């Protein structure tokens, strides 16, 4: 089955979440909409994983695994660097935060950082288990 539309939707949601992640301190209905959008971000890769397991598509499994591991790793590194930048200039802290918003766009968009990292970790674990079964 053609999975290009799902990848395109996932990419579009990534760009949308990255842009909306720069909204400073949303509240009320805007916060709810942003949280729902960030949750919707994880629907395409979940469907991709489901289809990849059914069809035995290891390429899609590896792609989701690599993207989720990369996102988790970069997010962790940028969070550490961002905390360490508190002793440095404000400009450096802002630049690191802007990079963090783009790298882990659903995390900054929703405002619930642990939720986004949990969902990335779920994608990683599911893809690793599916790849282990294929080997």
Secondary structure, 3 states (H helix, E strand, C coil): CCCHHHHHHHHHHHHHHHHHCCCCCCCCHHHHHHHHHHHHHHHHHHHHHHHHHHHCCHHHHHHHHHHHHHHHHHHHHHHHHHHHHHHCCHHHHHHHHHHHHHHCHHHHHHCCHHHHHHHHHHHHHHHHHHHHHHC
